[in-house]
Amino acid sequence: VYEEGVAYRYLLEGTQGETEAISEEVSEFVLPSDSVIWAGYDTAGNYEYEYQKVKMSTVKSASAKYSVPLLANSGDNWMLFTEADVFSREDTYCCSHLETSAGTRNLKFSFGKGSGNSLTMTYDEQGTIRTPWRVAIAADNLNDIVNATMTSSLNPEADETLFQDSESWIKTGTVAWSWWSEAGDDPIEYDQQKDYIDFAAENNWEYVCLDFGWLDYSQELSLIHISEP
């Protein structure tokens, strides 16, 4: 229990190395009848979708699967439903969405796209299987929802072997990011990326983000000379 909301997870106990088939989770959230939600329909499994405003009467009228995070409002009350600590283990759980059944306002976490109707997990060295945290953040204003840190607190600390002395080299700054902002079939075309680098330099921006596809630049990257500021 946090000041910002509540979270729960399921914990199964068994013998290390043995497996367990999980068919569903049964806990549900039930929102007031006057609620509206903002959620997406993640049909492609990539979070690239438009969040739509949906009345609770529409939610109740048909079965659906809504991606998380899902934002809800009822009067002066705001709520955000999401998950945390999903991929932190070698035998990882799956990402989830919130599923509804026609005739009810119940929102239930169910397995995400591509996970099928059952999930097989292995008991770890402590003899446990843990689901991700199921998170519900609540506030009387949207600003507190946006600035809530509860989800971050529920995730594990960063791997020290990967982020050693991170405070010395991870710095905030302004970044130029071009993904999907260019026309054509290639959203990360090499020559256009040089234009973004020049633009960032001219405006004293600290960073340029090279998105998916940068590994194709292996030959060009070997020619880049980085100078200290």
Phi, psi and chi 1 to 4 in degrees:
 res  aa     phi    psi   chi1   chi2   chi3   chi4
   1 VAL       -  128.8  177.9      -      -      -
   2 TYR  -118.5  165.3  -71.2   75.8      -      -
   3 GLU   -63.6  -28.6  -70.4 -174.9   -0.4      -
   4 GLU   -86.1  -17.2  -63.2  171.3  -20.1      -
   5 GLY   165.8 -155.5      -      -      -      -
   6 VAL  -134.0  158.6  -63.8      -      -      -
   7 ALA  -146.9  150.2      -      -      -      -
   8 TYR  -143.3  160.0   69.9   89.3      -      -
   9 ARG  -148.1  159.2   74.9 -171.5  -33.5  170.2
  10 TYR   -93.8  140.3  -68.7   97.6      -      -
  11 LEU  -126.9  118.2  174.7   65.0      -      -
  12 LEU  -105.3  141.2  -55.7  179.4      -      -
  13 GLU  -116.8  135.8  -63.6 -177.6  -19.3      -
  14 GLY  -162.0 -151.4      -      -      -      -
  15 THR  -103.8  130.8  -57.3      -      -      -
  16 GLN   -51.3  133.3  177.7 -176.9   -3.5      -
  17 GLY    90.8  -21.5      -      -      -      -
  18 GLU   -78.0  158.2  -68.2 -172.0   -6.4      -
  19 THR  -110.8  160.9   60.3      -      -      -
  20 GLU  -139.6  133.2 -163.1   77.1   57.7      -
  21 ALA   -92.8  121.5      -      -      -      -
  22 ILE  -105.4  123.2  -58.7  172.4      -      -
  23 SER   -98.8  -27.1   59.1      -      -      -
  24 GLU  -172.1  165.8   66.2  173.5  -25.5      -
  25 GLU  -110.7  143.5  -61.9  178.9   27.3      -
  26 VAL  -108.7  -11.5  -63.2      -      -      -
  27 SER   -71.5  149.2  -61.5      -      -      -
  28 GLU  -139.7  154.4  -61.3  173.6  -37.7      -
  29 PHE  -106.3  136.1  -61.0  106.5      -      -
  30 VAL  -122.9  115.6 -177.1      -      -      -
  31 LEU   -91.6  155.5  -62.8  175.4      -      -
  32 PRO   -58.7  155.2  -24.2   34.5      -      -
  33 SER   -67.0  -21.5   58.3      -      -      -
  34 ASP   -91.4    9.4   65.8  -17.2      -      -
  35 SER   -72.2  155.2  -59.4      -      -      -
  36 VAL  -126.3  150.4  -66.7      -      -      -
  37 ILE  -124.6  156.5   65.4  171.4      -      -
  38 TRP  -119.3  117.1  -73.2  -97.2      -      -
  39 ALA  -153.8  165.6      -      -      -      -
  40 GLY  -116.8  160.5      -      -      -      -
  41 TYR  -108.5  100.1  -58.8   88.5      -      -
  42 ASP   -84.7   78.0 -171.0    7.3      -      -
  43 THR   -78.7  -19.6   57.0      -      -      -
  44 ALA  -101.5  -10.4      -      -      -      -
  45 GLY    74.9   27.5      -      -      -      -
  46 ASN  -132.5    8.0   57.7   15.6      -      -
  47 TYR    64.1   12.9  -68.8   98.1      -      -
  48 GLU   -97.2   84.0  -66.4  178.6   -2.3      -
  49 TYR  -152.0  165.7   49.7   77.9      -      -
  50 GLU   -92.4  130.7  179.2 -177.7   -2.0      -
  51 TYR   -75.0  129.6  -88.4   73.3      -      -
  52 GLN  -114.9  143.3  -58.4  179.1   33.9      -
  53 LYS   -84.4  123.2 -176.5  178.1  180.0 -179.6
  54 VAL  -128.7  128.2 -176.5      -      -      -
  55 LYS   -73.7  153.5  -66.3 -178.4  178.2  179.8
  56 MET   -64.5  -29.5 -172.6   50.9   59.2      -
  57 SER   -62.7  -34.2   56.9      -      -      -
  58 THR   -73.1  -40.8  -58.6      -      -      -
  59 VAL   -57.8  -42.5  172.6      -      -      -
  60 LYS   -72.6  -23.5 -174.3  177.0  179.3  179.8
  61 SER   -78.5  -18.3   66.3      -      -      -
  62 ALA  -152.2  154.5      -      -      -      -
  63 SER   -74.0  141.3  -60.9      -      -      -
  64 ALA  -157.8  167.1      -      -      -      -
  65 LYS  -127.3  117.2  -62.9  176.1 -179.6  178.2
  66 TYR  -108.7  134.6  -60.2  100.8      -      -
  67 SER   -73.8  156.0  -63.4      -      -      -
  68 VAL  -107.4  150.2  -66.5      -      -      -
  69 PRO   -72.8  147.0   24.6  -34.0      -      -
  70 LEU  -119.4  126.4  179.8  147.7      -      -
  71 LEU  -101.0  138.9  179.6   68.1      -      -
  72 ALA  -135.2  151.0      -      -      -      -
  73 ASN  -138.7  137.7  170.8 -108.1      -      -
  74 SER  -143.0  107.2  173.8      -      -      -
  75 GLY    61.6 -123.3      -      -      -      -
  76 ASP   -91.1    7.9  -66.5  -29.5      -      -
  77 ASN  -104.6  129.7  -59.0  -57.7      -      -
  78 TRP  -116.2  143.0  -68.2   88.1      -      -
  79 MET  -139.7  143.4  -66.3  144.5  -75.9      -
  80 LEU  -127.8  127.6 -177.9   76.8      -      -
  81 PHE  -112.6  128.4  -58.3   98.7      -      -
  82 THR  -154.6 -166.0 -173.1      -      -      -
  83 GLU  -138.7  162.0   56.8 -174.7  -12.7      -
  84 ALA  -146.3  159.3      -      -      -      -
  85 ASP    56.8   54.9 -165.8   14.9      -      -
  86 VAL   -89.9  -45.4 -179.5      -      -      -
  87 PHE  -116.1   35.2  -59.1  114.7      -      -
  88 SER   -93.9    2.7   62.9      -      -      -
  89 ARG  -127.1  159.1  -66.0  171.2  179.4   79.7
  90 GLU   -62.5  -45.3 -176.8  175.8  -11.3      -
  91 ASP   -94.4   82.4 -175.5   28.8      -      -
  92 THR   -82.1  153.7 -173.0      -      -      -
  93 TYR   -76.1  179.3 -151.0   79.1      -      -
  94 CYS  -103.3  159.2   65.1      -      -      -
  95 CYS   -70.8  160.1   58.0      -      -      -
  96 SER  -132.1  167.6  -55.8      -      -      -
  97 HIS  -133.5  173.6   51.1 -134.6      -      -
  98 LEU  -100.4  124.3  -73.6  166.6      -      -
  99 GLU  -109.9  142.0 -173.9  171.2    1.1      -
 100 THR  -121.6  156.2   65.0      -      -      -
 101 SER  -118.6  139.5  -62.2      -      -      -
 102 ALA   -55.9  134.1      -      -      -      -
 103 GLY    97.4   -5.8      -      -      -      -
 104 THR  -132.3  163.0   73.5      -      -      -
 105 ARG  -101.9    9.8  -54.3 -167.0  -51.1  -86.5
 106 ASN   -73.6  134.8  -57.8   30.6      -      -
 107 LEU  -112.4  119.5  -59.5  171.1      -      -
 108 LYS  -124.1  132.6 -176.8  175.0   74.3  170.7
 109 PHE   -66.0  130.0  -84.8  101.0      -      -
 110 SER  -138.0  166.2   60.5      -      -      -
 111 PHE   -62.1  139.0  -56.7  140.1      -      -
 112 GLY   -74.8 -178.7      -      -      -      -
 113 LYS   -55.8  132.9 -179.7  179.5  175.4   62.4
 114 GLY    84.5   -0.6      -      -      -      -
 115 SER   -91.1  -11.5  -59.5      -      -      -
 116 GLY    76.2 -164.8      -      -      -      -
 117 ASN   -96.6   -1.7  -62.5  -39.5      -      -
 118 SER  -149.4  149.7  179.1      -      -      -
 119 LEU  -128.4  124.8 -174.1   67.8      -      -
 120 THR   -99.6  121.9  -60.0      -      -      -
 121 MET  -119.7  154.6  -60.6  -69.0  -65.5      -
 122 THR  -110.3  134.5  -57.3      -      -      -
 123 TYR   -65.8  130.5  -72.9   99.9      -      -
 124 ASP   -80.0 -170.6   60.7   19.6      -      -
 125 GLU   -64.6  -20.2   58.3  -86.5   12.1      -
 126 GLN   -90.2    1.9  -76.7   82.9   39.0      -
 127 GLY    72.1   35.4      -      -      -      -
 128 THR  -132.0  154.6   59.6      -      -      -
 129 ILE  -125.4  128.6  -67.8  174.2      -      -
 130 ARG  -120.1  136.2  -65.6  179.2  174.3   87.1
 131 THR   -82.1  165.3   71.1      -      -      -
 132 PRO   -62.0  161.4  -21.3   33.4      -      -
 133 TRP   -68.5  136.0  -72.6  105.2      -      -
 134 ARG  -100.2  118.2  -55.1  -41.8 -171.8 -176.6
 135 VAL  -113.7  133.7 -176.8      -      -      -
 136 ALA  -130.1  112.6      -      -      -      -
 137 ILE  -104.4  135.6  -58.8  172.5      -      -
 138 ALA  -132.6  144.5      -      -      -      -
 139 ALA  -160.5  165.3      -      -      -      -
 140 ASP   -96.8   10.5   59.5    5.5      -      -
 141 ASN  -154.2  154.0   63.6   87.2      -      -
 142 LEU   -71.6  -29.1 -169.3   55.7      -      -
 143 ASN   -59.8  -42.1 -177.5   66.6      -      -
 144 ASP   -67.0  -31.2  -73.6  -10.8      -      -
 145 ILE   -65.5  -47.0  -65.5  -72.0      -      -
 146 VAL   -62.7  -37.6  172.1      -      -      -
 147 ASN   -97.3    8.9  -69.9  -72.9      -      -
 148 ALA   -65.6  141.5      -      -      -      -
 149 THR  -111.9    8.1   59.7      -      -      -
 150 MET   -60.6  -43.7  179.7  177.4  162.7      -
 151 THR   -62.2  -42.1  -54.7      -      -      -
 152 SER   -62.6  -38.7  -62.1      -      -      -
 153 SER   -65.7  -27.2  -60.7      -      -      -
 154 LEU   -83.0  -14.5  -71.2  165.9      -      -
 155 ASN   -85.0  152.0  -78.5  -62.4      -      -
 156 PRO   -68.6  161.1   25.0  -34.3      -      -
 157 GLU   -63.4  153.8  -64.8  -69.5  -25.4      -
 158 ALA   -63.6  147.5      -      -      -      -
 159 ASP   -63.5  117.3 -171.9  -25.6      -      -
 160 GLU   -64.8  -27.1  -67.2 -175.9   -0.8      -
 161 THR   -71.8  -26.6   61.1      -      -      -
 162 LEU   -91.7  -29.8  -64.1  176.4      -      -
 163 PHE  -120.5   44.4  -64.2   94.1      -      -
 164 GLN   -65.2  132.3 -172.2  174.2   10.4      -
 165 ASP    53.2   38.6  -60.1  -36.6      -      -
 166 SER   -61.2  -29.9   59.1      -      -      -
 167 GLU   -65.1  -20.9  -67.4 -177.0   -2.1      -
 168 SER   -84.1  -20.3   66.6      -      -      -
 169 TRP  -128.6  -11.5   58.3  -88.2      -      -
 170 ILE   -94.3  110.3  -62.8  179.6      -      -
 171 LYS  -125.4  142.7  -55.5  -66.7 -177.5 -178.3
 172 THR   -72.4  156.9   59.3      -      -      -
 173 GLY   179.0  177.7      -      -      -      -
 174 THR   -91.9  136.9  -55.0      -      -      -
 175 VAL  -127.6  139.8   57.4      -      -      -
 176 ALA   -92.7  129.4      -      -      -      -
 177 TRP  -138.0  123.3 -176.8   40.4      -      -
 178 SER  -108.2    1.7   62.8      -      -      -
 179 TRP   -55.2  126.4 -174.5 -106.0      -      -
 180 TRP    63.9   10.2  -69.4  127.6      -      -
 181 SER   -93.9   -4.1   61.6      -      -      -
 182 GLU  -106.4  151.8  -64.0  -69.0  -12.6      -
 183 ALA   -78.6  165.6      -      -      -      -
 184 GLY    95.3 -176.0      -      -      -      -
 185 ASP   -86.7  -13.2  -63.9  -31.6      -      -
 186 ASP  -114.0  104.3 -172.3   -6.0      -      -
 187 PRO   -77.5   -3.8   29.8  -35.1      -      -
 188 ILE  -138.2   50.2 -167.8  167.1      -      -
 189 GLU   -66.9  136.9 -159.9  -85.1  -31.2      -
 190 TYR   -58.7  -51.3  177.4   72.7      -      -
 191 ASP   -63.1  -34.9  -71.7  -29.3      -      -
 192 GLN   -66.6  -32.6  -68.6  173.6  -20.7      -
 193 GLN   -64.3  -34.0  -66.5  -52.7  -56.1      -
 194 LYS   -63.9  -35.0  -66.7 -167.2  -69.8 -174.8
 195 ASP   -64.1  -39.8  -66.2  -24.3      -      -
 196 TYR   -67.4  -36.7  -80.2   93.1      -      -
 197 ILE   -63.5  -44.5  -67.4  172.4      -      -
 198 ASP   -62.7  -41.2  -69.1  -20.2      -      -
 199 PHE   -61.6  -44.7  176.0   81.5      -      -
 200 ALA   -62.5  -41.1      -      -      -      -
 201 ALA   -65.3  -42.4      -      -      -      -
 202 GLU   -64.5  -28.0  -68.7  168.1    1.3      -
 203 ASN  -103.0   10.9  -70.8  -83.9      -      -
 204 ASN    59.0   33.9  -64.6  -43.8      -      -
 205 TRP   -82.3  141.4  -69.2    7.9      -      -
 206 GLU   -75.6  -29.4  -67.1   85.1   -7.3      -
 207 TYR  -136.6  157.8  -56.3  109.7      -      -
 208 VAL  -129.6  131.2  173.8      -      -      -
 209 CYS   -98.3  118.4  176.2      -      -      -
 210 LEU   -95.3  113.1  -62.0 -178.6      -      -
 211 ASP   -84.4 -163.5 -148.7  -53.5      -      -
 212 PHE   -48.2  133.0  176.1   80.8      -      -
 213 GLY   111.7   -8.8      -      -      -      -
 214 TRP   -66.4  -22.8   64.8  -89.4      -      -
 215 LEU   -64.2  -21.1  -75.8  176.1      -      -
 216 ASP   -69.4   -9.9  -65.8  -23.4      -      -
 217 TYR   -93.8   19.5  -57.1  160.0      -      -
 218 SER   -53.4  -41.5   56.3      -      -      -
 219 GLN   -69.8  -43.0 -178.7  175.9   -7.2      -
 220 GLU   -68.5  -36.9  -69.1   84.8   -6.3      -
 221 LEU   -63.1  -30.9  -71.4  173.6      -      -
 222 SER   -67.5  -14.9   65.6      -      -      -
 223 LEU   -94.5   -6.7  -56.8  176.3      -      -
 224 ILE   -79.9  132.7  -65.6  177.5      -      -
 225 HIS  -112.9  119.5  -61.1  -79.1      -      -
 226 ILE   -97.8  123.3  -58.9  175.5      -      -
 227 SER  -108.0  147.3   58.5      -      -      -
 228 GLU   -70.3  143.1  -65.8  -67.3  -27.0      -
 229 PRO   -68.1      -   23.6  -32.8      -      -
